Amino acid sequence: MTPAVWWERLAPLPGGKRLFSWLLWRLVPYTGSVRPHVLESGLAVTTGLPAGARGIPTTLSITYLKKARGTLTAEARCDIPDSSREAEHDFESVIKDAAGDVVARATVRWRIGPAPAR
């Protein structure tokens, strides 16, 4: 089952968003160390990939713009590219503080293509 399907099933339930976040920490590599709390299905690349495609993050770069304090919100919006052939694509996330000031910009390079046959 894809993360999008889990989100659609769990998010409307009481405690469903917290349960989804916990599953994300446990099942998606490297996510557990930061323990994100998903408020909306902001897993733009992961949830946007069609069945039969896979995405592998290969590079992460962050530009810090100001000191961050308190609750931070990361937002990414992206158009999922054609996944019929493997290629690398960059996607940006903007991280804001509670006042709405941009404190950082993160760019993740993803290798997107067809999933290998099992």
N, C-alpha and C positions, 0 to 999 in steps of 0.2 A: 504494500500500500504506500502511496506517495505521501509526503508531508502535507500536501494540499488536501488530500482526502481525510487525513487525521484531523487537520484543522477544522474542516467543515463539520465533522462529526462531534468534535470535542468543544469547540469554542462556544456554542450556544448553551452548553450545560453549566450548572453551577460548579465552579472550580475547574471548568474545562480548559480555560486558557492556562492556568497554573499547571495542570496535568500535561497539556501539550508542551509547555516549556520544559518540564521535567523529562518528558520523552525525548525532546530535542537534545537536552544535555547528555542523555545516556546513549543516544543512537547516532548522532552526527559527529564524526571525528572533529576534535579540537574545540567543539562548542562548549563542552562541560567546564572547561577551565575559566570561562568568563560568565557562566550561568546567566544567560540572557532571560529576560521575562518578556515573552511575546504578547503584545497587546492587540496587534492586528497581524494578519498573515503577511509579514514583511520579508519573508524568505523568497525574495524576488526571483532569483535564478533557480534555486532548488525547486520551488513549487511551479515555476513556469515551464520547466522542461517537459516536452511531450513524452509519452510512453515510448520506450525503446531508445531514449537518448540518455546520456550521462554528462555530468559536468564535474570537472576536477579543478579546484582552486590551485593555481600554481605559484602565484606571487601576490603578496599583500604589501602595500605601501600606505603609510599614514603621514599626513602633514598636519602638525599641531599648530593651531592658530592662536589659542589663548588658553590660559589655565582653566581646567574644567573642575567644577565642584558640584556636588549634589547629583540629582537625577539627570541622566543624559538620555537623549532620544536619537536613535539612528534611523535614517530613512533612505531607502534606495528605490528608484523607479527605473525600470529597464525594459527594453523590447528584446525578447528572446530571439536570437538569430537562428537561421536555418541550421538544423543539427544533422543534416544528411551527410555532411562530411566534416571531419575534425578540423577545428580552427580555434585560435585563441581570441578572446574578446575581453575588453576591460569594462568594468562596471564600477560606478562611484556611489559611495554612501556619504551622506552629510550628517555629522553628529552635532546636535545642538544641546545647550544647557536649558534649564528651566525658564530662563528669560527669553529663550528663542535665539540667542546668539550662537553663531557657528563657532564651535571650538576645535573642530578637526574635520578633515576630509580623508576618507579611506578609499583606495582603489584596489580592487581585487581583479586579477587576471584569471580567467577561467578557460580551460581547455574543454570545449564543448563538441560533442560528436555522437555518433551512434554507439550504443552500449554493445560490448562484445557479446557474441552469441554464447549461450551457456551450454 
